[in-house]
Amino acid sequence: MTASALPFDDIRNLLAALPPSDEDAATRARSVFARAAARQGSLGKLVDVATWLAAWSGRFPPLVARPLVAVFAGTHGVAPPSPATADAVEFIASGGAVVSQACVAADLGLKVFDLALHLPVGDITREAALDERGCAATMAFGMEAVAGDVDLLCLAGMGDGGAVAAAALFAALFGGEAAEWTASGEGDDAAARKRAVDAALALHGPHLSDPLEALRRLGGREFAALAGAIVAARVQKVPVLLDGATALATGAVLKAINPHALDHCLLAMRPADPATAKAAARLGFEPLLDLGIAEGQGAGGALAAELVKTVAAVASGSALVFGRN
C-alpha cells in the first residue's frame, strides 16, 4: 500500500480491501459438525462458533493456543479529572481484577495499554478529541499492539469520559436523540452525560457524516487504538471478541465505512446497559454470554475466550472422529 499525504486515506484503503472469510475451512467445519450432530443431536451455537473460528482463522480444525485479551485505556477532557482510570489499570496489572483472574484461570494472555492517561483528549463539547494525524497514529499503534502470534483477540476499552464518547458516536452513526444512547445511571450523572452528548453533537454535527471524522472528533485514544486492532486482526486472520460500549462504538465506525468490517468479530457478552445492548443489536450481534456484569474492562472478553477455547478443542476432537472425506 502506498502511503498517502492524508492519514485517513490509508485507513480507508485498508478497509476497502479487507480479506474475506475462508469458505473452504467453514465448509469443512459445517460438514464435520453435521456428522457429529447426526450421532449426538443438535449442537446449537457450538457449530456457529466453530464455523466462525474456521472461517476467520482460515483453518479447520481451528486452533486457539495463543489467545490475548487487550484492554486499551484512555482519558477524556469531557470528564472531570480523576485517577479512576489509572487506578483501574493498576488494579488489572496487579492481578486483582476479574479480567486478570479469568486470564490466569483460562491461560489467556493479557495486555493493558495506558494511552497517555495523564493527557486527556480534547473536551468534545468544545473541540475535537483528536486531530487526524493523531487519530491515525493511534490507530497504527493499535495495529502494532496486537501483532505477533495471536490466534484469538479479545478487545475492550475503558476510561473516564468514555461513556460520553461512546454515546455520542452511537448517536452520530445510528441517529436518534442523545438520551437514547446515553448509558443509564443515577440522577445527575446520567443528566450530565446527556447534556455533554447533546453539546458534542451540536458542535461537530456538520462533520459527522464521515465515520472517521466522527471517530477523531468524538472518540479518544482508546477508540482509535481499538479500531486499528480490529482492522489488523482481520488482515492477520485473527478472530475477534468485542467487549463493552467502547469496543462496540468503535466497531460501529468501521462498519459504517465497510458493512463487512466486523464479520470476523463476535460480541463477548450481552451489555448490562440497555443503550449499549441496543447498539449491539443494531450491529447485528448476538452475545456469547449473558452474565449481567459490568462490561468494558475485558472480563467479558476473557470469560468468552475460555468458551471459544473449549469450542476449538471440541472441534479438534470432532474432526478426528467425524472428519472422514
SEPA-406565 format. One record per residue: residue in one letter; z, y, x of N, C-alpha, C, O, CB in turn. Coordinates in steps of 0.02 Angstrom, whole numbers, plus 32768, in hexadecimal, padded with zeros to 4 digits. Each point is the difference from the previous one (the first is absolute). Glycine has a CB too. Layout:
SEPA-406565
AZYXZYXZYXZYXZYX;...
end
This chain:
SEPA-406565
M80007FC5802A8000803B7FD68000803E802C802A8006802C80137FBC7F79;T7F95806D80507FFD803D8026803380327FE58004800B7FC47F827FE18054;A80A0803180178034802F7FEB7FE1803E7FE27FCB8018801680807FBD8043;S7FD680467F747FE8803C7FDE802A803B801480397FF980167F9F7FC27F8A;A800B808180588026803D800C8034800C7FCA80308025800B7F6D800B802F;L805A7FB17F8C802F80077FC9802A7FC07FFB7FE57FCB7FF17FCB80837FD1;P80917FB6804B80297FC380037FFA7FD37FC47FFD7FC380078050807C803E;F7FB17FDD7F7E7FFD7FD67FC57FBE7FDC7FF87FFD7FCD7FDE805280817FED;D7F7C7FCA80547FC07FDE7FFA80047FBA801E7FE17FD27FE57FE4809D8020;D80607F89803180077FBE801E80257FD07FD17FEE7FC57FFB801280708078;I80327FE57F6B80257FD77FD07FD27FEC7FC680007FC77FE9806C80728037;R7F6E7FF77FC87FD17FF17FC87FCE7FCC80157FEE7FD47FD8802080A17FFD;N7FD97F8E80697FD07FCF8018801F7FBA80017FE07FCF7FEC7FE880898059;L80767FA47FD180237FBF800080077FE57FB97FF47FC47FF4804A805D8074;L7FD6800A7F6A800B7FEA7FBB7FBF7FED7FDD80017FD77FD280638072802A;A7F657FD4801A7FC07FEF7FE27FE57FBD80177FD37FE37FE1801580968017;A80347F6E803F7FE47FC2801E80367FCA80087FFF7FDB80317FAB806A800A;L80847FB77F9680357FCE80047FE47FBA7FFA7FD47FF47FD6807C805E7FF9;P7FC77F7F805A7FE57FBC7FFC80147FDE7FBF8036800D7FE67FCF7FEB8097;P7FD07FDD7F69800F7FDC7FC2802D7FC4800D80117FF080397F8280357F97;S80817FBB7FFA80287FC380067FD47FC780187FC380037FFE808980247FA6;D7FD57FA580747FDE7FC380167FFE7FD07FC580307FDD7FF27FF780328087;E7FA17FEF7F657FFB7FD87FC37FFC7FB5800F80127FD87FD57FB680887FF4;D80217F8D807380017FB9801280477FE6800580107FCA7FE77F8380458057;A809980197FE380467FEB800680217FFF7FBB80277FD37FF27FDE805E8082;A7FEB80007F62801D80027FBD7FEA7FC37FD780287FE37FDC7FDB809B8029;T7FBE7F7080017FE67FC67FDC80227FC0801680107FD57FD77F828065801D;R807A7FBF804D80247FC4801980467FFE7FE480197FCB7FED7FA38037807C;A806580387F93804380027FE480007FEA7FB780297FD77FEC7FF580858064;R7FB47FBF7F8A7FFE7FEE7FB97FF17FB67FF6801B7FE07FD37FBF80948013;S7FFB7F7180457FEE7FB97FFA803C7FD3800E800D7FD17FDB7F7D804B8047;V809A7FF38014803A7FD78012803580047FC9801D7FCD7FED7FCC8046808E;F802480297F6C803480077FCE7FEB7FE47FBC802B7FEE7FD87FFE80768065;A7F977F9A7FB67FE97FDF7FC380107FB6800280157FE37FCE7F8F80728026;R80537F8C804680117FB98008804C7FF67FFD80187FD07FE27F81801F8063;A808B803F7FD880497FFB7FFE801A80077FB9802E7FDD7FEC7FD880528088;A7FDD7FFF7F668015800B7FBB7FEE7FC47FD480257FEF7FD27FCD808C803E;A7FD67F647FFF7FED7FC67FD980337FC88008800A7FD87FD27F7D8046803C;R809B7FE0802B80327FCD800C804580157FE880287FD77FEA7F9680048079;Q805180677FA0804580187FF58009802E7FC4803980117FF07FD57FE38089;G7FBC80217F67800580317FCB7FF58046801A7FF6800A803C80587FAB7F87;S7FB5807B80117FF180458012802D8019803A803C7FF580017FA0801F7F89;L8004800F80A58024801E80388003804C7FFA80178022802D7FC57F7F801B;G800C80797F7F800980467FEF7FEC803180367FCA7FFB801E80907FE07F9B;K7FD1805780537FF08035802E7FFF7FEA80497FE58023802B804D802B7F84;L7FEA7F78805E7FFC7FE680447FB77FFB80177FF0800F8039807A7FB17FB4;V7F6A802C7FE57FB97FFB80107FE38045800F7FD98008802F801E7F927F89;D801D809880207FE68043800A8014801C80447FD8801E8024802D7FF57F61;V803A7FE3808D8018801A80417FDE7FDB80397FEC8020803180837FFE7F9B;A7F8B7FA1802F7FE07FDA80367FB6801480077FE78006803880687F9B7FB3;T7F8F80697FDD7FBA801580037FF98046801D7FD2800D802780167FAB7F75;W80468075805180008043801D800B7FFE804B7FDD80228025804F800B7F6F;L80037FAB8083800C7FF980477FC17FE780247FED801B8034808C7FCE7FB5;A7F687FE47FFB7FC47FE480207FC8803380027FDF8008803380437F867FA5;A7FD480957FF07FC8802F7FFB8006803980327FCE8015801D80287FCD7F6B;W8047803780818008803C802980157FF280487FFC802D802A8021800E7F6E;S7FF97F888077800B7FED80467FC27FE0801D7FF77FFD803D80837FF37FAB;G7F5B7FF77FEB7FC27FE0801780097FB880177FD77FE68025800380897FFC;R805C7F717FC880097FBB801480267FD97FCA802B801A7FDE7FD48009809B;F7FF07F9D7F8280267FD37FD680047FBD80257FCD7FE68017800E80547F7D;P80617FA98071803E801C7FE48016804080247FF38008803C802F7F847FA4;P7FFE80A07FFB8016803F801F803C7FF3802D80237FCE7FFA7FB380737FA3;L80367FEE809180387FFA802E802780427FFE7FE48035800A7FDC7F798040;V8081804D7FA9802B803A800480357FF0803580367FE67FF07FB6803D7F95;A80037FEB80B9802D7FF18038801D803F801F80347FFE80227F8A7F9C7FF3;R802180A07FE08017803E8020800180397FCC7FDE803280087FF27FA88067;P8058801E7F5D800480357FCD8029803B801B802C7FF880297FCB7FB27F7C;L7FF9809280428022803C80158010802C7FC47FD5800C7FD67FF17FEF8099;V8078801C7F8E801480337FD180018043802680258006803180207FA77F88;A7F94808380317FFC80418021801680367FCE7FE380067FCA7FBE7FD28081;V8091804E7FC8801B80357FD77FF58043802480178009803880417FA97F95;F7F84807B80127FF28042801D802D80347FDF800380047FC27F857FDA8055;A809A80488011803180317FE77FEC804780147FF1800D803A80697F9C7FCC;G7FA680847FC87FF08046800D802C802D7FD680237FE97FD37F677FF88049;T8074805E7FF2802680317FD97FD280387FE97FCB800B801D809E7FDA8023;H7FAD803E7F8B7FD6802F7FDD802380437FF8803C80037FF17F8C7F9F7FD3;G801380948046801C80427FF7801480107FB98027802E7FF47F947FF5806A;V802A7FB77F718011800C7FBB80477FEA7FEF801C80137FCD7F6C7FDF8016;A80977FE6804980447FE77FF580328028802A7FEF801580377FE57F777FAF;P8068807E8002803380218029800E7FD8803F7FFD7FC27FFE8036806F7F9A;P7FDB7FF0809F800F7FDC803F80397FCE7FF5803380117FE27FA780528061;S801D7F617FD680317FCB7FF57FF87FCB80377FC87FF38017803880227F6C;P80377FCC80927FFB7FC980307FF37FBD7FE080017FCC8022804B80738027;A7FA67FC07F757FFC7FC07FDC7FCB7FD2801C800C7FC48009801C80767F92;T7F9C7FE080747FCA7FD5801880107FE480457FF67FC5800D7FB8807D7FB0;A806B7FEA807080137FE8804280377FCC7FFC7FFF7FCF80257FE180A0800B;D804F7F9B7FA380367FCF7FF77FE47FBD7FE880157FCB8016803B80927FD1;A7F7E7FA67FEA7FE27FC37FE67FDB7FDA803780037FC380057FF380727F8A;V7FE57FF1809B7FDD7FE1803880317FDD802E7FF47FC880167FB280907FE3;E80917FC9801780327FE3802C80207FC37FE1800F7FCF8023800780A3800D;F7FF67F907F8E801E7FC87FDD7FD37FC2800480187FC8800A802480887FA9;I7F837FBB80447FD07FC9800680007FE5804780037FC4800B7FB6806D7F99;A80447FFC808C7FFD7FEC8046803E7FDA80167FFD7FD5802B7FBA808D7FEC;S80827FB07FCB803F7FE0801380087FBA7FE1802D7FDB8012800680967FF8;G7FA17F7F7FC780047FBE7FE080287FFD7FC0800A7FCB7FE47FE98007808B;G802680697F7A802A7FFF7FC57FDB80007FBE801D7FED7FCD8034804D8077;A7F707FDB7FBC7FDB80077FC17FE77FBC7FE77FFB7FD080267FE280A37FFE;V80157F8B7F9B7FE67FC27FE27FBF7FEB80227FF57FC5800D804080597F85;V7F9F8012807D7FC17FEF801F800C7FDF80447FDD7FD180137FEA808D7FB1;S806A7FBB8061800F7FE4804280177FB87FF97FE97FD480258036809E8005;Q800E7F827FA7801B7FBD7FF77FCC7FCF7FE57FFF7FC680138071806D7FDA;A7F657FE67FE67FCB7FD67FE57FCE7FEC80367FE87FC880018026806F7F8F;C7FE47FF7809D7FD17FF18036801C7FCB80307FDC7FD480177FF680A17FE0;V806F7F90801780207FCD802A7FFE7FBC7FDD7FEF7FCE801F805C808A8014;A7FC67FA77F8D80037FC17FDB7FBC7FDE7FFC7FFB7FC380038063806B7FBC;A7F6D7FFA803A7FBD7FE37FF67FD68000803F7FC57FEF7FFE804180367F8D;D80177FEF80AD7FDD800380407FC2802E7FFC7FC87FEC801080607F9F8009;L7FE580B37FD07FCB80327FFB800B803680358039801180107FBC7FD97F74;G7FD58030809780058039802C8012803E7FD87FEF80057FC57FBE7FC7808B;L807580637FCF8013803E7FDF7FF9803B802F801B7FFF803880357FC17F7E;K7F8B807380347FF9803D8026800E803B7FD17FE780027FC87FC47FC98088;V807D80647FC7800E803D7FDA7FE9803A802B80148008803980507FC47F8A;F7F71805E80207FE180378025801E80427FEB7FFA80147FC67F9C7FAA8046;D808980658023801B80427FF67FC88032800D7FEE800C803A80887FCF7FE8;L7F6F80427FA97FC7802E80068018804880047FF880277FD17FBF7F877FF0;A80678063807780198044800C802E80177FC77FF380337FE07FA47FE78060;L809D7FC07FB5802E80107FC98020804580088013801F7FCE80037F688025;H7FEF8090804A801E8042800C7FD180397FEE8014803A8000802F7F93805B;L7F7E80237F967FCE80337FF37FDE7FF17FBD7FCB7FE17FFE80228030807E;P803080057F4C7FE27FF27FBE7FBA801E7FFA7FF08033801F80837FCB7FAE;V7F637FE1800C7FBE801D7FF2800A803C7FD28037800C7FE77F8F7F838026;G800480977FE88005803D7FD980197FF47FB97FF77FCB7FE37FAD80618060;D807D80077FA380187FFF7FBA7FC380067FD37FDF80347FFE809180018022;I7F817F957FBB7FC27FFE7FDA7FFF802F7FC47FCC800A7FE280297F818042;T804480937FCC800080347FCC7FEA8043801C7FF680307FDA80667F937FEB;R7F9E8042807E7FEE803F80207FC47FFB802F7FDF8032800D80987FED7FEA;E7F7B7FA580227FCB7FF780317FEC7FB68001801F7FD67FDF800B808C8067;A7FA37F8F7FE17FEB7FBB800880337FDA802B801D801D802D7F6A80047FC6;A80827FA07FFE802E7FD780297FE77FFB804780278006802F7FFA7FB97F6B;L7F9E8035806F7FE27FF680427FBC802280027FE1800B7FCD805C7F888040;D7FAC807D80307FBA801480067FD57FC2800A801A7FC9800A800880A78028;E7F9C7F987FCA7FD47FC6800280077FD9804180027FC37FFF7FB080797FB6;R80507FE8808280057FDD804180427FDA800680017FC780187FB68092801B;G807F7FC67FB780417FDE800480037FC47FD2801D7FCC8013801780A08009;C7FAF7F997FA97FFF7FC87FD27FD77FC7801C80167FC67FFE7FF780897FA1;A7FB87FC0807B7FD57FCC801C80207FDF803D7FFA7FC480097FA2807B7FCE;A80867FE9805280217FE4803B80387FD17FEC800B7FCD80207FD9809B8020;T80407FA97F8A80367FD47FE97FE37FC17FE1801E7FCA8006802C809A7FE6;M7F7D7FA17FF37FDF7FC47FE87FEC7FD3803A80087FC37FFD7FCD807C7F9F;A80137FDF809A7FEE7FD9803B803D7FDE801E7FFD7FC780177FA380878000;F80997FD57FE8803E7FE2801880117FC37FD580147FCC801B801580A4800E;G7FD07F967F96800E7FC87FD47FD37FC4800F80167FC77FFC800F80897FAD;M7F9D7FBE80677FD27FCA801380187FDC803E7FFF7FC280037FA2807D7FCA;E80747FE6806580167FE3803F80437FDE7FFA800E7FCF80237FB180888019;A806B7FC27F9880447FE67FFA80027FB87FEA802F7FDC80107FF680967FD6;V7FA97F787FF67FFF7FBC7FE67FCD7FD480247FF17FC97FE9803480637FA8;A7FC17FED80A67FCF7FD9802680237FC58022803C8002800D7F7D80658006;G80207F657FFC801D7FC680217FF27FC07FDA7FCF7FFC7FDA8089804C8055;D7FD27F877FDB7FF47FBE7FE380237FF67FBD80197FCA7FF27FDA800A8081;V801080607F6480207FFB7FBF7FD27FDA7FD07FC3800C8000807B80618013;D7FDD7F667FC47FD77FDD7FCF8016800B7FB87FE07FE77FD1800A7FC38086;L804B807D7F9E801480177FBE80268041800C802E800280297FD87F887FA4;L7FE880AB800F801E8041800B802080197FC07FE080047FCB7FCB8016808D;C80967FF77FAC8025801A7FC7800F8049800E801E8010803380157F7F7FB2;L7FB8809E7FEF80038048800E802C80257FCE7FFC7FF37FC37F928006806E;A809C80347FE9802A802A7FD68008804380237FF68006803C80477F967F94;G7FD580978009800D8042801B803D801E7FE080117FEF7FC77F7680218051;M809B801C800B803B801F7FE58009804580207FE5800E803580517F827FB6;G7FF2809A7FF3800F8041801E801680337FCD7FEB7FFD7FC67FC47FEA8091;D807C80477FBE801580367FD47FC480277FE87FD78016802880977FF28015;G7F8C80007F817FC780237FE37FC57FD37FF17FCF80177FE28057804C805A;G7FDD7F5E7FD87FC87FD37FF47FF37FF27FB77FC67FF57FED80537FDA8080;A801C80327F6A7FF77FF37FB87FD780387FE07FD77FF37FD480967FCD8029;V7F9F807D80187FD980397FE67FB77FFA80167FD380097FD780938040802B;A7F907FA6803D7FBB7FFA801A7FDB7FC87FDC7FC680097FED806180218082;A7FFA7F9D7F867FDF7FC87FDD7FEE80147FB97FC97FF17FE980767FBE805E;A7FF080717F967FF380157FBB7FC680317FFD7FD67FFD7FD380A27FF08010;A7F858041804C7FCA803180027FBD7FDE800C7FCD80127FE2808280458048;L7FB07F7780027FC27FDC800C7FEB7FD87FC27FC57FFF7FEF80587FFA808B;F80127FE57F667FEF7FDC7FC37FE2802F7FCC7FCE7FEF7FE0808E7FBE8037;A7FC3808D7FDF7FE7802F7FCF7FBB801A80137FD580087FD580A180188010;A7F807FEE805B7FBF801A80177FC97FCC7FF77FC880117FEE807480388064;L7FD47F787FBB7FCD7FCC80007FF57FE07FBC7FC87FED7FEF80557FFD8086;F801980117F637FFC7FDF7FBF7FFD80307FC67FEE7FED7FC8804F7FB5806A;G7FD6809E7FD9800380307FCA80437FFA7FDB80297FD5800F7F5B80267FE6;G808580317FDC803E80007FD98031803480187FF3802280327FFD7F667FB9;E8047807F7FF1803280328010802E7FE7803880067FC4800C7FF580667F7E;A802580068097802D7FEF803780377FD07FE880127FD180237FD6809D8012;A80347F9F7F8F80377FD87FE77FEC7FB67FF9802B7FD48005800180917FBF;E7F957F8E80317FE87FBC7FF680067FD7804080097FC37FFD7FA880677FAC;W804B7FF780917FFE7FDD8040803D800D802B80057FE680387F8080217FC3;T80AA80207FEC803B8010802780347FC97FF880117FEC7FC97FD9808E802A;A802E7F6D804680317FCA7FFF803C80147FD78018803980047FC17FA0806C;S80407FF87F6A803A800F7FD5803E800B802B80047FE980397FCB7FD37F6B;G805F80688041803E800F8024803080227FD27FF480067FC47FCE800380A9;E8075800D7FAE8033801F7FD77FFA804C80007FFC801F8035804F7F807FE3;G7FB6807E7FAD800980477FF67FD6802D802B7FC27FFD7FFE80AD7FE77FE3;D7FB2804680477FDE803580257FCF7FE580337FCD8020800E809680267FE1;D7FAB7F7F802F7FD37FE580337FBB7FF37FE37FCD8013801E80957FBA801C;A7F9B80127F8C7FC07FF17FE17FDC80407FEB7FC380058009806B7F8D7FCE;A7FF7809E800F7FE1803F7FEC7FE58026803C7FCA801E7FFD80847FE87FA2;A7FD67FF880987FE98022803D7FC17FDF801C7FD28023801680A47FFD8004;R7F887F9E7FE37FC37FDE80177FC480137FD57FCA800B801B807D7F96800F;K7FC380617F967FC980137FD37FE78046800F7FC4800C8003806B7FA87FA5;R8000807B80617FEB804580107FD9800280427FCF80258006809680077FBB;A7FB17FAE806F7FDE7FFF80407FB97FE37FFA7FD1801B801D809E7FDA801D;V7F8A7FD67F9F7FBE7FE27FF67FD280327FDB7FC780098014806C7F837FE8;D7FE780947FD17FD880337FDC7FE98037802F7FC680147FFE807B7FD37F99;A7FEC803180937FEF8036802E7FCC7FEA80337FD28026801080A180097FE1;A7F937F9480287FD17FE680317FBA7FF87FE17FCE8011801F80907FB5801C;L7FA080207F897FBF7FF77FDF7FDF80437FF17FC48007800680657F8E7FC8;A7FFF809C801E7FE580427FF27FE48020803F7FCB80207FFF80867FED7FA3;L7FD27FEB80967FEA801F803F7FC27FDF801C7FD18022801680A57FFC8001;H7F887F9F7FE97FCA7FDC80227FC97FE87FD17FCF7FE2801780857FFB803C;G7FB480307F6D7FD27FE47FCE7FB6800580107FDD7FCE7FF78078804F7FBA;P7F91801C80657FB88005800C7FE67FD180367FC47FF58005804580817FD9;H80237F6D804B7FEA7FD78038800C7FB57FF57FF07FD8802C80288088801E;L80047F8E7F7E80187FBB7FF87FCC7FCF7FE7800F7FC57FF7805F806D7FF3;S7F557FE5800A7FCC7FD17FEC7FEA7FD3803A7FE47FCB7FF57FF580887FB5;D80357FC280937FF27FD8803C80407FD980108032801F80117F778035801C;P80567F697FCF803D7FDA800A8021800B8044803D800280057F937FAA7FAF;L8008805B8081801E800B8041801F804680068033800980227F7A7FA8800F;E8036807F7FAD802080427FFC80427FFB7FDA8032801F80137F5D80197FF1;A80727FA07FC7803E7FF67FDB80347FE0802D803B80137FFE7F857FE07F97;L802C7FDD8094802E7FDF802D801F80318031803D800180097F817F967FEC;R80198092802B801B802D8034802880397FE280308018801F7F6F7FCB8029;R804E80347F7D802380387FE180417FEB7FDF8032802480047F5F80127FEA;L80707F907FF2803A7FEB7FD8802A7FCA8020803B7FFA7FF07F8380247FAD;G80267FBC809180247FC8801D802B8015803B801C803780007F897F7F7FDB;G8061801F80558027800D803C7FEC7FCF80357FD17FD97FF7808F80557FC6;R7FC47FD2807A7FED7FD5803880037FB67FED7FD67FD980158053807E803A;E800B7F967F8A80057FB97FEE7FC67FEA7FD47FE97FC78004809480418006;F7F6B80257FCB7FC67FF07FD57FC17FF8802B7FDA7FD07FF7805B80707FA9;A7FC17FED808E7FC57FFD802B80017FC1802C7FCD7FDF8007802C809E7FF9;A80417F74801D80057FC4802A7FF47FC17FD77FDF7FD280188071806A8032;L7FCA7FC17F7A7FF47FC67FD57FB67FF97FF07FE57FC87FFF808D80457FD0;A7F6C802B80257FB87FFC7FF27FDB7FE1803B7FD57FD57FF7803480907FBF;G80087FB180867FE07FE3803B800F7FB780077FD47FD98012803380958025;A80377F7E7FBB80137FBA80067FDA7FD47FCE7FEB7FC980118086805A8018;I7F887FF57F9A7FDC7FDA7FCD7FB77FF580147FE67FC97FF9806780657FAE;V7F94800780717FB97FFA80147FF97FD3803D7FD47FD680028016809D7FD1;A80427F95805E7FFC7FD7803D800A7FB67FEF7FDE7FD5801C804D808B8028;A80037F917F8E800B7FBB7FED7FC17FE17FE27FEF7FC7800D808A80527FE0;R7F64800E7FEA7FC27FE77FE27FCD7FEE80367FE17FCB7FFE8034807B7F9B;V7FE37FE780977FCF7FF5803580147FC4802B7FD47FDB8017801380A07FEB;Q805A7F7A800780187FC98029800B7FBF7FDA80197FD0801D801D8086802A;K7FB77FA87F7980077FC57FD680497FEB7FF980117FC580097F7D8016801B;V809C80567FCC80477FF37FF6801280107FB87FFA803A7FEB80207FE0808E;P7FFC7FB57F5F8017800E7FBC803E802D800180277FFE802F7FAA7F937FAB;V803680987FF2803480347FFE80297FFA7FC07FE67FF37FCA7FD28059807B;L808A7FBC7FC3802E80087FC8801880487FFF801880198033800C7F6C7FD2;L7FD7809C7FC1801780457FF9804380017FDC800B7FD97FD27F7E8050802C;D80A380058018804380037FE3801380497FF480088026803080187F6E8009;G7FE7807F7F87801C80417FF17FCF80377FF07FC37FF8800980977FE7803E;A7FC080597FA17FD780387FE87FD6801E80377FC680117FF4809080067FB6;T7FC57FF080927FDA801F80367FC37FD680117FC9801B8007809F80178026;A7FA17F8D7FD87FC77FD4800F7FCE80007FC77FC37FFF800C80877FBA803A;L7FCE80487F7C7FD280007FC77FD980427FFB7FC47FFF7FF1808A7FB27FD4;A7FD3808780477FDE80407FFD7FCB800480377FC9801B7FF5809D801B7FDB;T7FAA7FB0806B7FCF7FFD80367FC67FD47FEC7FC68011800B80958002804A;G7FB47FB47F8E7FCB7FD47FEA7FD380207FCC7FC47FF57FFF80867FAB8019;A7FD480887FBC7FD980237FCD7FCD803080207FC980077FE780987FEF7FC9;V7FB3802A80867FD2802C80247FC47FD880197FC680147FF680998037802D;L7FAE7F7D7FFD7FC97FD8801C7FD37FE37FCA7FC37FFE800780877FE6805A;K7FD580067F687FD87FE37FCA7FD680357FDD7FCA7FF07FE6808E7FB98009;A7FBE809680127FD780357FE37FC2800E802A7FCF801A7FE6809880187FEA;I7F9B7FBC806F7FC68008802C7FD27FC37FFC7FC380087FFB8082803F8052;N7FD87F7E7FB47FDB7FC17FFB80247FD37FCF80387FEB800F7F9B80208069;P800F7FE57F4F80237FD77FCE80177FBC8019802B7FE17FE17F9080597FCB;H802A7FAF808D80127FBF801B80308005803B800C7FCE80237F8680067FB6;A8088806880348028800A803C80417FDA8001801C7FF480367FB2807B7FD1;L804B7F7C7FBE80407FDC7FFD7FF77FB77FED80317FDF7FEE8006808C7FF3;D7F8D7F7C80227FF57FBA7FEC80267FCF802C800F7FC97FEA7F8080597FED;H80817FF1806780257FD4802D804B80087FF980267FE480287F7A80208027;C807680227F7F8047800F7FF7801C7FE17FC17FDC7FF97FCE80138072806F;L80507F827FC580267FEC7FC6803E802C7FFD8015801C80327FC07F6C7FD3;L8048807E7FBF803E80257FF7803B7FD1800980057FCD7FDD7FC280857FD5;A80657FBE807C80377FD3801080307FF77FC680127FC87FEF7FE4805B8087;M801E80147F6B80357FFD7FCE7FF480337FC97FE78037800D806A7FA1804A;R7FC180167F6C7FF9802F7FC9802E803C800C803C7FF7800B7FA77FAB7FA5;P8002809B804E802A803B800B803580077FCA7FF37FF67FC57FAD80428073;A809C7FDA7FDE8037800A7FD07FF680407FD8801680057FC780377FBD8085;D7F91806F7FD27FF580407FDE7FC47FFB7FD17FCB7FE9801580668054804D;P7FD57FD87F607FC97FF97FD07FC1802580147FC97FE77FF4808C800D7FB4;A7FB1804780757FC5802680147FDA7FDB80377FC27FFD7FFE8078806E7FE3;T7FEA7F79804F7FDF7FDB80357FE17FBF7FE57FCA7FED801480878043803F;A7FD27FB07F7E7FE47FC47FE17FBF80107FDB7FD17FD9800080A47FF87FF4;K7F8A806A7FEC7FC380147FDD7FC7800B80317FC77FED7FF2807E80487FB4;A7FCA7FE980937FCD800980347FE67FBD80197FC47FF8800B807280758016;A7FF77F637FE97FEB7FBE80167FD07FE07FCE7FCF7FE28014809E80118028;A7FA280157F847FD47FE57FCC7FBC802380017FCD7FDF7FF7809780057FC3;R7F9C805E80527FC0802480037FD67FE8803B7FC280027FFD807580617FCF;L7FEA7F8580687FDC7FE6803A7FEC7FB77FF77FDE7FE3802B8060806E801C;G7FD77F907F827FED7FBB7FF2802B7FCC80217FEA7FC680077FA680647FEB;F80AC7FE98024802B7FD08023802E7FDA7FD0801C801D7FD17FDF802E8093;E800C7F757FA980327FD67FE180307FEA80377FEC7FDD802E7FC47FFA7F76;P808F803E8059802E7FF4803880107FB7800B7FFF7FD87FD1803180968019;L7FDE7F81805480147FBC801080487FF27FE9800F7FCA7FE97FA280378079;L807B80317FA680467FF87FF0801780357FCE7FE280357FFB80327F9A8077;D802080217F69801E80307FD1804B7FF88005801F7FDA7FDB7F7C80227FD6;L80838029807F80477FF78010802B803B7FEA803D7FFC80027FA07FBE805D;G8003807E7F8E802580397FE8802680268035802C80277FF07FDE7F9C7FA8;I7FE4803480A88022802480357FD7803D80147FC480037FF480727F938035;A7FEC809B7FF57FDD803D80157FCB7FEE8034800C7FD9802E805B806D7FBB;E7F5E7FD8800F7FC97FEF802C7FF580388034801D80367FFB7FAE7F877FA9;G800C8034808D7FEA8033802E80187FFA80477FE3801D802D8019802A7F72;Q803A7F93806D80197FF980447FEE7FBC801D801C7FEB8033804180627FB2;G7F747F907FFB7FE57FC3801D80217FC07FE77FE87FCA800F7FFD80788052;A80537FC47F7980217FC37FEA7FD37FD67FD37FFC7FC38008807280788000;G7F6F7FE67FCA7FD37FDB7FD47FC97FDE80277FEE7FC77FF2802A808A7FB4;G7FCC7FD2808B7FCC7FE3802980187FC380277FDD7FCE80057FF080A28004;A80707F958012801B7FC88026800C7FC37FD47FEF7FC8801380468089803B;L7FE87FBA7F77800E7FC97FD37FBF7FE07FE77FFB7FC37FF9807180747FE6;A7F627FF380127FC07FE57FEB7FDC7FDC80387FDE7FCE7FF48019808E7FB9;A80117FBC80907FE07FDF803A801B7FB980097FDA7FD380138017809C8023;E804F7F877FBC801B7FBD80057FDE7FD27FCE7FF07FC6800F807E80688018;L7F867FEB7F9D7FDC7FD97FCE7FB97FF080187FE97FC87FF9805B806E7FAC;V7F9A7FFD80767FBB7FF580187FFF7FCE80397FD27FD78003800F809E7FDA;K80507F8E805080037FCE803580067FBA7FE37FE07FD18019805780838032;T7FF17FA47F8280087FBF7FE07FBF7FE97FE17FED7FC58006808B80547FE4;V7F6580147FF57FBF7FEF7FE27FD07FEA80367FDB7FCF7FF6803880847FAE;A7FEC7FCF80957FD47FEC803780107FBA80187FD37FD8800F802280A08013;A804C7F787FE280147FBD80167FEA7FCB7FCD7FE97FCA801280788068802C;V7FA87FDE7F817FE97FD27FCC7FB57FF680047FE77FC87FF88078805C7FBF;A7F7C801280547FB77FFB80067FEC7FD3803A7FD17FD87FFA8024809B7FD4;S802E7F93806A7FF07FD68039800E7FB67FF07FD77FD580108043808A803E;G801E7F937F92800F7FBC7FEC7FCF7FE57FCD7FEB7FC68004808C804F8015;S7F7680147FB77FD17FEB7FCD7FBC7FF2801E7FDC7FD37FEA8062806F7FC1;A7FAF7FE680887FBF7FF580207FFE7FBD80227FCB7FDF80028029809C800E;L80457F6F800C80027FBE80207FF87FC87FCD7FDF7FCE800C806A8061804D;V7FD77FDA7F6D80017FCB7FCE7FC180017FD47FE47FCB7FEF8098803B8011;F7F6D80377FED7FC980067FD07FC18020801D7FD380137FDA80837FF57FCD;G7FA67FFE809A7FC98025801E7FC37FD980117FD98016802B807C80317FFF;R7FA17F817FB77FC47FD9800F7FC280267FE9800480297FD1803D7F6B8024;N7F878060802A7FC180227FED7FE27FDF7FC37FCB80157FE98020800B808F;
end
